[in-house]
Amino acid sequence: MSGIDCLTNLEPGRCAVVNDLTVTGSMRRRLQDIGLIKGTRVEYVQRSPLGDPVAYLIRGAVIALRSEDSDCVMINRVN
């Protein structure tokens, strides 16, 4: 694994592991509810035609996140 970065900077087809969430309150709870907790593997699936949101594979489900939300997810890249 390399250094810590935010999920927004993950490249297409790459995987990472969630390290931390930098947001509090209801948005933190929402991200945790969709499976973004420490240790969860996340894979970049595809970007929407207009660039935002981006689809990620999280715990077997494809979830679309806006960049403002994925900026709050700190990751460690794995490949």
C-alpha positions in Angstrom: 0.0 0.0 0.0 1.1 3.5 -0.6 0.3 6.8 1.2 -3.1 8.1 2.3 -5.2 10.0 -0.2 -8.8 10.8 -0.7 -11.2 8.6 -2.7 -11.7 11.3 -5.3 -8.1 10.9 -6.5 -8.4 7.1 -7.2 -7.9 6.3 -10.9 -10.3 4.2 -13.0 -9.9 0.5 -12.5 -7.9 0.9 -9.3 -8.7 -0.4 -5.8 -8.1 1.1 -2.4 -8.9 0.4 1.3 -10.8 2.9 3.4 -8.6 4.4 6.1 -10.8 7.1 7.7 -13.8 9.5 7.1 -13.1 13.2 7.6 -16.7 14.3 7.9 -19.1 14.3 10.8 -22.8 14.2 11.4 -25.4 12.8 9.0 -23.0 12.6 6.1 -20.6 10.4 8.1 -23.5 8.2 9.0 -24.6 8.0 5.4 -21.2 7.0 4.2 -20.9 4.4 6.9 -24.4 3.0 6.1 -23.3 2.3 2.5 -20.3 0.4 3.8 -17.5 2.9 3.9 -15.8 2.0 7.1 -12.2 1.4 7.9 -10.8 -1.6 6.1 -13.4 -1.8 3.4 -12.1 -2.4 -0.1 -13.3 0.1 -2.8 -12.9 -0.3 -6.6 -13.3 2.6 -9.1 -15.8 1.3 -11.6 -16.6 4.3 -13.9 -17.2 8.0 -14.2 -20.5 9.4 -15.4 -20.5 11.1 -18.8 -20.3 14.6 -17.3 -17.6 13.6 -14.8 -19.5 13.5 -11.6 -20.6 11.3 -9.8 -18.3 8.3 -10.0 -19.4 4.7 -9.5 -17.5 2.6 -7.0 -17.8 -1.1 -6.1 -18.3 -1.2 -2.3 -19.0 -4.5 -0.5 -20.5 -6.1 -3.7 -22.8 -3.1 -4.6 -22.1 -0.4 -7.2 -22.5 3.0 -5.5 -22.3 6.4 -7.1 -20.7 9.2 -5.1 -20.3 12.9 -5.8 -16.8 14.2 -5.6 -17.8 16.4 -2.6 -18.7 13.2 -0.7 -15.7 11.1 -1.9 -13.4 13.9 -0.8 -14.3 12.9 2.7 -13.1 9.3 2.4 -9.5 8.8 3.1 -7.9 5.7 1.5 -4.8 3.6 1.1 -4.2 2.5 -2.5 -3.7 -1.2 -3.0 -2.9 -1.5 -6.8 
